[in-house]
Amino acid sequence: MSESCVMLHVERLPEGGYLATSEAIQGLVAQGRTVSETLEIARDVARRLLEAQQVRQ
């Protein structure tokens, strides 16, 4: 599977950490302690969601 760019919305949470979501990939929600960790988790979640979508087709 090749990599693509997806627009993410990353926000700082009041209790600490960061939350990433995407309008482009339904169901993508990732939370981490740092922006870098959150982006890494978001990449993994996106990959898994897209793989699951391909299996269903």
ABEGO torsion letter per residue (X at the ends): XBBBBBBBBBBBBAAEEBBBBBAABBGBBBBBABAAAAAAAAAAAAAAAAAAAAAAX
